[in-house]
Amino acid sequence: MIVTGGSRGIGAATVRAAGRAGYDVCINYRSSAEKAQALVDELQAMGRRAIAVCVDMANEADILQLFESADRALGPVSVLVNNAGGVPSGRHRVDSIRADDLDQVLRLNLGAVILASREAVKRMSTAHGGSGGVIINVSSASARLGAPNLWMDYAAAKGGVDTFTQGLAIEIADEGIRVNGVRPGLIDTDMHAATGMPDRVVRAAKHLPMKRAGTAEEVAEAILWLASPAASYVSGAIIDVAGAR
Ligand code: NAP
């Protein structure tokens, strides 16, 4: 299994759950080297093979390097979790969106999903001599809600992820690959502090239907189920893990 953005948050919870489920894992990260290495150590202690690869998912050459590293160390990928993503710093309205920030938001949150899926399909597809696999794209409830006054550019990118999930699922349905998405609501991770709003989870949680944010582990459970043979006839689905929001 390759987990992009696997060093922290939802990605790290997915890596741990994958280790418990018996997967060998390639963990991608960009800056959290110590956390990624600690996860590698954790998985190896469980008897799994694991590597951590530092590449920027917003860069195509780096994405190629990630897959080549996984090929060399672990063999061809059977599950890809497109999880790396993030929002721009601070909140902004449409009238303050800058073209260079927009480019980065789209490259990371949408471009990386499409390009990494391309590399996975080349390895998994029975049409390319592969033995099948599963792709799981981590979207966001903001794809439905639009994130007005916050990050509409990010929300629009996630909307693109959902559209891509549905199209790709159909395109390669008879090539042994299932493609699904999870759409987390407000999840208690470091992502919010990185946007300059460290208290966002506490402030927003009381306005949510369940009066609490979700946990990274609750999202990871859905990802692992989608990856498993228990979901063998599930493709083109997008599971909301958003506490009724
Ligand atoms: P997080 O705690 O901030 O972790 C983000 C992960 O992505 C880290 O492992 C980070 O690596 C990696 N990453 C960021 N930019 C990268 C890049 N350019 N190249 C490679 N890796 C990169 O975020 P999270 O809350 O777990 O979010 C995970 C996914 O869930 C994202 O796609 C996010 O949009 C989505 N999501 C989150 C929420 C939420 O409320 N938390 C809600 C809906 C959707 P480093 O640590 O090495 O930088």
py3Dmol code that shows the C-alpha trace and the ligand (Angstrom):
import py3Dmol

protein = """\
ATOM      1  CA  MET A   1       0.000   0.000   0.000  1.00  0.00           C
ATOM      2  CA  ILE A   2       1.210   3.507  -0.823  1.00  0.00           C
ATOM      3  CA  VAL A   3      -0.145   6.224   1.486  1.00  0.00           C
ATOM      4  CA  THR A   4       0.609   9.757   0.318  1.00  0.00           C
ATOM      5  CA  GLY A   5       0.914  12.248   3.173  1.00  0.00           C
ATOM      6  CA  GLY A   6       1.319   9.286   5.498  1.00  0.00           C
ATOM      7  CA  SER A   7       3.464  10.978   8.139  1.00  0.00           C
ATOM      8  CA  ARG A   8       0.702  12.690  10.133  1.00  0.00           C
ATOM      9  CA  GLY A   9      -3.032  12.870  10.723  1.00  0.00           C
ATOM     10  CA  ILE A  10      -5.383  10.734   8.618  1.00  0.00           C
ATOM     11  CA  GLY A  11      -2.455   9.345   6.600  1.00  0.00           C
ATOM     12  CA  ALA A  12      -0.567   8.180   9.705  1.00  0.00           C
ATOM     13  CA  ALA A  13      -3.724   6.561  11.140  1.00  0.00           C
ATOM     14  CA  THR A  14      -4.171   4.781   7.791  1.00  0.00           C
ATOM     15  CA  VAL A  15      -0.563   3.570   7.828  1.00  0.00           C
ATOM     16  CA  ARG A  16      -1.007   2.118  11.346  1.00  0.00           C
ATOM     17  CA  ALA A  17      -4.308   0.444  10.432  1.00  0.00           C
ATOM     18  CA  ALA A  18      -2.719  -0.947   7.274  1.00  0.00           C
ATOM     19  CA  GLY A  19       0.171  -2.393   9.284  1.00  0.00           C
ATOM     20  CA  ARG A  20      -2.303  -4.083  11.643  1.00  0.00           C
ATOM     21  CA  ALA A  21      -4.191  -5.464   8.606  1.00  0.00           C
ATOM     22  CA  GLY A  22      -0.997  -7.030   7.236  1.00  0.00           C
ATOM     23  CA  TYR A  23       0.010  -4.598   4.466  1.00  0.00           C
ATOM     24  CA  ASP A  24       3.579  -3.653   3.636  1.00  0.00           C
ATOM     25  CA  VAL A  25       3.499   0.135   3.344  1.00  0.00           C
ATOM     26  CA  CYS A  26       5.275   2.914   1.459  1.00  0.00           C
ATOM     27  CA  ILE A  27       4.778   6.119   3.438  1.00  0.00           C
ATOM     28  CA  ASN A  28       5.137   9.380   1.559  1.00  0.00           C
ATOM     29  CA  TYR A  29       5.926  12.587   3.439  1.00  0.00           C
ATOM     30  CA  ARG A  30       7.286  16.026   2.623  1.00  0.00           C
ATOM     31  CA  SER A  31       8.744  17.533   5.807  1.00  0.00           C
ATOM     32  CA  SER A  32       7.947  15.287   8.823  1.00  0.00           C
ATOM     33  CA  ALA A  33      10.963  12.967   8.467  1.00  0.00           C
ATOM     34  CA  GLU A  34      11.098  11.908  12.120  1.00  0.00           C
ATOM     35  CA  LYS A  35       7.400  11.061  12.255  1.00  0.00           C
ATOM     36  CA  ALA A  36       7.635   9.085   9.021  1.00  0.00           C
ATOM     37  CA  GLN A  37      10.662   7.153  10.300  1.00  0.00           C
ATOM     38  CA  ALA A  38       8.894   6.424  13.609  1.00  0.00           C
ATOM     39  CA  LEU A  39       5.995   4.916  11.628  1.00  0.00           C
ATOM     40  CA  VAL A  40       8.413   2.801   9.576  1.00  0.00           C
ATOM     41  CA  ASP A  41       9.899   1.513  12.851  1.00  0.00           C
ATOM     42  CA  GLU A  42       6.395   0.795  14.215  1.00  0.00           C
ATOM     43  CA  LEU A  43       5.431  -1.213  11.126  1.00  0.00           C
ATOM     44  CA  GLN A  44       8.698  -3.117  11.070  1.00  0.00           C
ATOM     45  CA  ALA A  45       8.151  -4.025  14.729  1.00  0.00           C
ATOM     46  CA  MET A  46       4.813  -5.548  13.594  1.00  0.00           C
ATOM     47  CA  GLY A  47       6.734  -7.655  11.054  1.00  0.00           C
ATOM     48  CA  ARG A  48       5.757  -5.591   8.006  1.00  0.00           C
ATOM     49  CA  ARG A  49       8.035  -4.176   5.352  1.00  0.00           C
ATOM     50  CA  ALA A  50       7.867  -0.376   5.290  1.00  0.00           C
ATOM     51  CA  ILE A  51       9.704   2.544   3.712  1.00  0.00           C
ATOM     52  CA  ALA A  52       9.341   6.310   3.957  1.00  0.00           C
ATOM     53  CA  VAL A  53       9.871   8.397   0.821  1.00  0.00           C
ATOM     54  CA  CYS A  54      10.286  12.163   0.967  1.00  0.00           C
ATOM     55  CA  VAL A  55       8.766  13.704  -2.169  1.00  0.00           C
ATOM     56  CA  ASP A  56       6.543  16.679  -2.944  1.00  0.00           C
ATOM     57  CA  MET A  57       3.253  15.358  -4.304  1.00  0.00           C
ATOM     58  CA  ALA A  58       2.684  18.688  -6.063  1.00  0.00           C
ATOM     59  CA  ASN A  59       5.541  17.824  -8.436  1.00  0.00           C
ATOM     60  CA  GLU A  60       5.198  15.236 -11.232  1.00  0.00           C
ATOM     61  CA  ALA A  61       8.868  14.151 -11.237  1.00  0.00           C
ATOM     62  CA  ASP A  62       8.616  13.555  -7.480  1.00  0.00           C
ATOM     63  CA  ILE A  63       5.482  11.431  -7.946  1.00  0.00           C
ATOM     64  CA  LEU A  64       7.367   9.232 -10.435  1.00  0.00           C
ATOM     65  CA  GLN A  65      10.186   8.906  -7.905  1.00  0.00           C
ATOM     66  CA  LEU A  66       7.719   7.800  -5.203  1.00  0.00           C
ATOM     67  CA  PHE A  67       6.379   4.946  -7.349  1.00  0.00           C
ATOM     68  CA  GLU A  68       9.853   3.877  -8.486  1.00  0.00           C
ATOM     69  CA  SER A  69      11.024   3.756  -4.852  1.00  0.00           C
ATOM     70  CA  ALA A  70       7.996   1.653  -3.885  1.00  0.00           C
ATOM     71  CA  ASP A  71       8.549  -0.674  -6.896  1.00  0.00           C
ATOM     72  CA  ARG A  72      12.176  -1.255  -5.907  1.00  0.00           C
ATOM     73  CA  ALA A  73      11.594  -1.787  -2.187  1.00  0.00           C
ATOM     74  CA  LEU A  74       8.176  -3.454  -2.008  1.00  0.00           C
ATOM     75  CA  GLY A  75       7.162  -4.548  -5.525  1.00  0.00           C
ATOM     76  CA  PRO A  76       4.174  -3.305  -7.517  1.00  0.00           C
ATOM     77  CA  VAL A  77       1.572  -1.347  -5.580  1.00  0.00           C
ATOM     78  CA  SER A  78      -1.785  -3.006  -4.882  1.00  0.00           C
ATOM     79  CA  VAL A  79      -3.476  -0.190  -2.912  1.00  0.00           C
ATOM     80  CA  LEU A  80      -2.955   3.539  -3.412  1.00  0.00           C
ATOM     81  CA  VAL A  81      -4.351   5.967  -0.833  1.00  0.00           C
ATOM     82  CA  ASN A  82      -4.275   9.477  -2.277  1.00  0.00           C
ATOM     83  CA  ASN A  83      -4.317  11.332   1.030  1.00  0.00           C
ATOM     84  CA  ALA A  84      -1.724  14.141   0.848  1.00  0.00           C
ATOM     85  CA  GLY A  85      -3.472  17.469   0.777  1.00  0.00           C
ATOM     86  CA  GLY A  86      -3.967  20.680   2.608  1.00  0.00           C
ATOM     87  CA  VAL A  87      -5.533  24.082   2.696  1.00  0.00           C
ATOM     88  CA  PRO A  88      -3.833  27.416   2.081  1.00  0.00           C
ATOM     89  CA  SER A  89      -2.724  29.346   5.160  1.00  0.00           C
ATOM     90  CA  GLY A  90      -5.384  31.618   6.665  1.00  0.00           C
ATOM     91  CA  ARG A  91      -8.915  32.067   5.406  1.00  0.00           C
ATOM     92  CA  HIS A  92      -9.782  34.005   2.291  1.00  0.00           C
ATOM     93  CA  ARG A  93     -12.682  35.181   0.167  1.00  0.00           C
ATOM     94  CA  VAL A  94     -12.754  34.903  -3.603  1.00  0.00           C
ATOM     95  CA  ASP A  95     -11.535  38.491  -4.036  1.00  0.00           C
ATOM     96  CA  SER A  96      -8.210  37.704  -2.374  1.00  0.00           C
ATOM     97  CA  ILE A  97      -7.360  34.439  -4.177  1.00  0.00           C
ATOM     98  CA  ARG A  98      -3.890  34.709  -5.771  1.00  0.00           C
ATOM     99  CA  ALA A  99      -2.974  32.810  -8.928  1.00  0.00           C
ATOM    100  CA  ASP A 100       0.241  31.324  -7.540  1.00  0.00           C
ATOM    101  CA  ASP A 101      -1.510  30.055  -4.374  1.00  0.00           C
ATOM    102  CA  LEU A 102      -4.308  28.646  -6.532  1.00  0.00           C
ATOM    103  CA  ASP A 103      -1.794  26.794  -8.673  1.00  0.00           C
ATOM    104  CA  GLN A 104      -0.268  25.148  -5.583  1.00  0.00           C
ATOM    105  CA  VAL A 105      -3.680  24.247  -4.104  1.00  0.00           C
ATOM    106  CA  LEU A 106      -4.794  22.600  -7.354  1.00  0.00           C
ATOM    107  CA  ARG A 107      -1.491  20.796  -7.925  1.00  0.00           C
ATOM    108  CA  LEU A 108      -1.474  19.229  -4.457  1.00  0.00           C
ATOM    109  CA  ASN A 109      -5.172  18.553  -3.889  1.00  0.00           C
ATOM    110  CA  LEU A 110      -6.227  17.553  -7.410  1.00  0.00           C
ATOM    111  CA  GLY A 111      -3.223  17.203  -9.740  1.00  0.00           C
ATOM    112  CA  ALA A 112      -1.405  14.808  -7.402  1.00  0.00           C
ATOM    113  CA  VAL A 113      -4.483  12.560  -7.164  1.00  0.00           C
ATOM    114  CA  ILE A 114      -4.755  12.312 -10.952  1.00  0.00           C
ATOM    115  CA  LEU A 115      -1.037  11.799 -11.613  1.00  0.00           C
ATOM    116  CA  ALA A 116      -0.525   9.293  -8.793  1.00  0.00           C
ATOM    117  CA  SER A 117      -3.606   7.376  -9.969  1.00  0.00           C
ATOM    118  CA  ARG A 118      -2.104   7.280 -13.468  1.00  0.00           C
ATOM    119  CA  GLU A 119       1.070   5.696 -12.084  1.00  0.00           C
ATOM    120  CA  ALA A 120      -0.955   3.224 -10.012  1.00  0.00           C
ATOM    121  CA  VAL A 121      -3.119   2.215 -12.988  1.00  0.00           C
ATOM    122  CA  LYS A 122      -0.004   1.528 -15.089  1.00  0.00           C
ATOM    123  CA  ARG A 123       1.091  -0.956 -12.441  1.00  0.00           C
ATOM    124  CA  MET A 124      -2.274  -2.429 -11.345  1.00  0.00           C
ATOM    125  CA  SER A 125      -4.340  -2.662 -14.516  1.00  0.00           C
ATOM    126  CA  THR A 126      -4.833  -6.109 -16.041  1.00  0.00           C
ATOM    127  CA  ALA A 127      -4.690  -4.273 -19.395  1.00  0.00           C
ATOM    128  CA  HIS A 128      -1.050  -3.443 -18.560  1.00  0.00           C
ATOM    129  CA  GLY A 129      -0.228  -6.942 -17.258  1.00  0.00           C
ATOM    130  CA  GLY A 130      -0.916  -6.063 -13.611  1.00  0.00           C
ATOM    131  CA  SER A 131      -3.001  -8.062 -11.165  1.00  0.00           C
ATOM    132  CA  GLY A 132      -5.513  -5.416 -10.125  1.00  0.00           C
ATOM    133  CA  GLY A 133      -5.769  -3.181  -7.095  1.00  0.00           C
ATOM    134  CA  VAL A 134      -7.634  -0.450  -5.262  1.00  0.00           C
ATOM    135  CA  ILE A 135      -7.363   3.343  -5.342  1.00  0.00           C
ATOM    136  CA  ILE A 136      -8.857   5.400  -2.512  1.00  0.00           C
ATOM    137  CA  ASN A 137      -9.023   9.175  -2.800  1.00  0.00           C
ATOM    138  CA  VAL A 138      -9.330  11.340   0.306  1.00  0.00           C
ATOM    139  CA  SER A 139     -11.668  14.174  -0.568  1.00  0.00           C
ATOM    140  CA  SER A 140     -13.461  16.506   1.861  1.00  0.00           C
ATOM    141  CA  ALA A 141     -16.985  17.393   2.934  1.00  0.00           C
ATOM    142  CA  SER A 142     -16.059  20.853   1.649  1.00  0.00           C
ATOM    143  CA  ALA A 143     -16.534  19.397  -1.858  1.00  0.00           C
ATOM    144  CA  ARG A 144     -20.259  19.378  -0.990  1.00  0.00           C
ATOM    145  CA  LEU A 145     -20.313  22.478   1.227  1.00  0.00           C
ATOM    146  CA  GLY A 146     -18.101  24.788  -0.867  1.00  0.00           C
ATOM    147  CA  ALA A 147     -16.122  26.266   2.086  1.00  0.00           C
ATOM    148  CA  PRO A 148     -17.300  29.855   1.531  1.00  0.00           C
ATOM    149  CA  ASN A 149     -15.194  32.510   3.316  1.00  0.00           C
ATOM    150  CA  LEU A 150     -12.552  29.868   3.998  1.00  0.00           C
ATOM    151  CA  TRP A 151     -10.998  27.966   1.095  1.00  0.00           C
ATOM    152  CA  MET A 152     -13.256  27.697  -1.946  1.00  0.00           C
ATOM    153  CA  ASP A 153     -10.232  26.886  -4.113  1.00  0.00           C
ATOM    154  CA  TYR A 154      -9.441  23.863  -1.927  1.00  0.00           C
ATOM    155  CA  ALA A 155     -13.116  22.834  -1.885  1.00  0.00           C
ATOM    156  CA  ALA A 156     -13.284  23.082  -5.676  1.00  0.00           C
ATOM    157  CA  ALA A 157     -10.163  20.917  -5.971  1.00  0.00           C
ATOM    158  CA  LYS A 158     -11.808  18.301  -3.729  1.00  0.00           C
ATOM    159  CA  GLY A 159     -14.946  18.496  -5.875  1.00  0.00           C
ATOM    160  CA  GLY A 160     -12.647  17.655  -8.798  1.00  0.00           C
ATOM    161  CA  VAL A 161     -11.316  14.680  -6.831  1.00  0.00           C
ATOM    162  CA  ASP A 162     -14.863  13.331  -6.431  1.00  0.00           C
ATOM    163  CA  THR A 163     -15.544  13.736 -10.159  1.00  0.00           C
ATOM    164  CA  PHE A 164     -12.260  12.025 -11.018  1.00  0.00           C
ATOM    165  CA  THR A 165     -13.054   9.172  -8.597  1.00  0.00           C
ATOM    166  CA  GLN A 166     -16.358   8.501 -10.338  1.00  0.00           C
ATOM    167  CA  GLY A 167     -14.942   8.727 -13.864  1.00  0.00           C
ATOM    168  CA  LEU A 168     -11.875   6.604 -13.188  1.00  0.00           C
ATOM    169  CA  ALA A 169     -13.936   3.934 -11.411  1.00  0.00           C
ATOM    170  CA  ILE A 170     -15.967   3.418 -14.600  1.00  0.00           C
ATOM    171  CA  GLU A 171     -13.032   3.750 -17.002  1.00  0.00           C
ATOM    172  CA  ILE A 172     -11.058   0.905 -15.393  1.00  0.00           C
ATOM    173  CA  ALA A 173     -13.870  -1.143 -13.832  1.00  0.00           C
ATOM    174  CA  ASP A 174     -13.071  -4.162 -16.022  1.00  0.00           C
ATOM    175  CA  GLU A 175      -9.302  -3.925 -15.452  1.00  0.00           C
ATOM    176  CA  GLY A 176      -9.331  -5.307 -11.897  1.00  0.00           C
ATOM    177  CA  ILE A 177      -9.171  -1.918 -10.169  1.00  0.00           C
ATOM    178  CA  ARG A 178     -11.733  -0.441  -7.795  1.00  0.00           C
ATOM    179  CA  VAL A 179     -11.682   3.331  -7.230  1.00  0.00           C
ATOM    180  CA  ASN A 180     -13.458   4.939  -4.285  1.00  0.00           C
ATOM    181  CA  GLY A 181     -13.347   8.042  -2.139  1.00  0.00           C
ATOM    182  CA  VAL A 182     -13.783   9.053   1.462  1.00  0.00           C
ATOM    183  CA  ARG A 183     -15.075  12.521   2.291  1.00  0.00           C
ATOM    184  CA  PRO A 184     -14.042  13.492   5.831  1.00  0.00           C
ATOM    185  CA  GLY A 185     -15.820  16.249   7.715  1.00  0.00           C
ATOM    186  CA  LEU A 186     -14.027  18.171  10.452  1.00  0.00           C
ATOM    187  CA  ILE A 187     -11.265  15.854  11.694  1.00  0.00           C
ATOM    188  CA  ASP A 188      -9.024  16.607  14.654  1.00  0.00           C
ATOM    189  CA  THR A 189      -5.556  16.750  13.057  1.00  0.00           C
ATOM    190  CA  ASP A 190      -2.667  19.227  12.794  1.00  0.00           C
ATOM    191  CA  MET A 191      -4.091  20.518   9.504  1.00  0.00           C
ATOM    192  CA  HIS A 192      -6.060  23.224  11.284  1.00  0.00           C
ATOM    193  CA  ALA A 193      -3.068  24.626  13.178  1.00  0.00           C
ATOM    194  CA  ALA A 194      -1.161  24.774   9.891  1.00  0.00           C
ATOM    195  CA  THR A 195      -3.833  27.138   8.542  1.00  0.00           C
ATOM    196  CA  GLY A 196      -3.253  29.547  11.415  1.00  0.00           C
ATOM    197  CA  MET A 197      -6.455  28.442  13.225  1.00  0.00           C
ATOM    198  CA  PRO A 198      -5.214  26.103  16.002  1.00  0.00           C
ATOM    199  CA  ASP A 199      -8.530  26.391  17.927  1.00  0.00           C
ATOM    200  CA  ARG A 200     -10.733  25.721  14.862  1.00  0.00           C
ATOM    201  CA  VAL A 201     -11.635  22.168  15.892  1.00  0.00           C
ATOM    202  CA  VAL A 202     -12.695  23.207  19.421  1.00  0.00           C
ATOM    203  CA  ARG A 203     -14.651  26.239  18.145  1.00  0.00           C
ATOM    204  CA  ALA A 204     -16.380  24.463  15.268  1.00  0.00           C
ATOM    205  CA  ALA A 205     -17.099  21.138  16.993  1.00  0.00           C
ATOM    206  CA  LYS A 206     -20.004  22.439  19.072  1.00  0.00           C
ATOM    207  CA  HIS A 207     -21.824  23.491  15.886  1.00  0.00           C
ATOM    208  CA  LEU A 208     -21.584  20.004  14.330  1.00  0.00           C
ATOM    209  CA  PRO A 209     -24.483  17.499  14.467  1.00  0.00           C
ATOM    210  CA  MET A 210     -22.568  15.124  16.789  1.00  0.00           C
ATOM    211  CA  LYS A 211     -21.102  18.061  18.763  1.00  0.00           C
ATOM    212  CA  ARG A 212     -17.614  16.738  18.126  1.00  0.00           C
ATOM    213  CA  ALA A 213     -14.980  16.475  15.417  1.00  0.00           C
ATOM    214  CA  GLY A 214     -14.036  13.096  13.973  1.00  0.00           C
ATOM    215  CA  THR A 215     -10.740  11.327  14.584  1.00  0.00           C
ATOM    216  CA  ALA A 216      -8.116  10.316  12.048  1.00  0.00           C
ATOM    217  CA  GLU A 217      -8.708   6.701  13.112  1.00  0.00           C
ATOM    218  CA  GLU A 218     -12.403   6.919  12.204  1.00  0.00           C
ATOM    219  CA  VAL A 219     -11.448   7.969   8.660  1.00  0.00           C
ATOM    220  CA  ALA A 220      -8.763   5.284   8.448  1.00  0.00           C
ATOM    221  CA  GLU A 221     -11.369   2.600   9.275  1.00  0.00           C
ATOM    222  CA  ALA A 222     -13.373   3.565   6.176  1.00  0.00           C
ATOM    223  CA  ILE A 223     -10.232   3.614   4.007  1.00  0.00           C
ATOM    224  CA  LEU A 224      -9.160   0.144   5.173  1.00  0.00           C
ATOM    225  CA  TRP A 225     -12.643  -1.260   4.564  1.00  0.00           C
ATOM    226  CA  LEU A 226     -12.672   0.147   1.011  1.00  0.00           C
ATOM    227  CA  ALA A 227      -9.235  -1.421   0.436  1.00  0.00           C
ATOM    228  CA  SER A 228     -10.362  -4.824   1.708  1.00  0.00           C
ATOM    229  CA  PRO A 229     -12.005  -7.725  -0.162  1.00  0.00           C
ATOM    230  CA  ALA A 230     -15.108  -7.008   1.984  1.00  0.00           C
ATOM    231  CA  ALA A 231     -15.712  -4.091  -0.427  1.00  0.00           C
ATOM    232  CA  SER A 232     -15.187  -6.205  -3.558  1.00  0.00           C
ATOM    233  CA  TYR A 233     -18.305  -4.861  -5.362  1.00  0.00           C
ATOM    234  CA  VAL A 234     -17.857  -1.269  -4.182  1.00  0.00           C
ATOM    235  CA  SER A 235     -16.425   1.052  -6.830  1.00  0.00           C
ATOM    236  CA  GLY A 236     -17.193   4.651  -7.721  1.00  0.00           C
ATOM    237  CA  ALA A 237     -18.493   5.187  -4.176  1.00  0.00           C
ATOM    238  CA  ILE A 238     -17.680   8.156  -1.982  1.00  0.00           C
ATOM    239  CA  ILE A 239     -18.182   7.523   1.736  1.00  0.00           C
ATOM    240  CA  ASP A 240     -18.914  10.539   3.930  1.00  0.00           C
ATOM    241  CA  VAL A 241     -17.101  10.252   7.272  1.00  0.00           C
ATOM    242  CA  ALA A 242     -18.528  13.502   8.498  1.00  0.00           C
ATOM    243  CA  GLY A 243     -20.797  12.795  11.468  1.00  0.00           C
ATOM    244  CA  ALA A 244     -24.081  13.541   9.639  1.00  0.00           C
ATOM    245  CA  ARG A 245     -22.842  16.879   8.341  1.00  0.00           C
TER     246      ARG A 245
END
"""
ligand_1 = """\
48
NAP
P -2.366 16.847 8.140
O -2.480 16.313 9.530
O -2.001 18.275 7.934
O -1.326 15.908 7.335
C -1.065 16.204 6.005
C -0.142 15.162 5.431
O 0.078 15.487 4.051
C 1.203 15.139 6.112
O 1.666 13.804 6.147
C 2.072 15.979 5.168
O 3.433 15.608 5.176
C 1.487 15.619 3.820
N 1.727 16.621 2.804
C 1.317 17.909 2.784
N 1.742 18.512 1.659
C 2.444 17.579 0.974
C 3.143 17.583 -0.270
N 3.218 18.684 -1.028
N 3.736 16.439 -0.668
C 3.686 15.312 0.102
N 3.047 15.261 1.271
C 2.436 16.373 1.698
O -3.722 16.638 7.312
P -4.972 15.667 7.551
O -5.975 16.420 8.333
O -4.505 14.336 8.013
O -5.521 15.594 6.058
C -5.307 14.459 5.228
C -6.246 14.558 4.043
O -7.586 14.668 4.529
C -6.014 15.783 3.163
O -6.217 15.438 1.814
C -7.094 16.756 3.631
O -7.451 17.660 2.609
C -8.221 15.790 3.947
N -9.225 16.319 4.879
C -8.904 16.680 6.141
C -9.892 17.190 6.973
C -9.620 17.627 8.403
O -10.516 18.242 9.009
N -8.455 17.348 8.965
C -11.192 17.319 6.504
C -11.482 16.927 5.215
C -10.493 16.423 4.400
P 4.531 16.357 6.102
O 4.044 16.262 7.515
O 5.779 15.586 5.882
O 4.591 17.775 5.619
"""
view = py3Dmol.view(width=600, height=400)
view.addModel(protein, "pdb")
view.setStyle({"model": 0}, {"cartoon": {"style": "trace"}})
view.addModel(ligand_1, "xyz")
view.setStyle({"model": 1}, {"stick": {}})
view.zoomTo()
view.show()
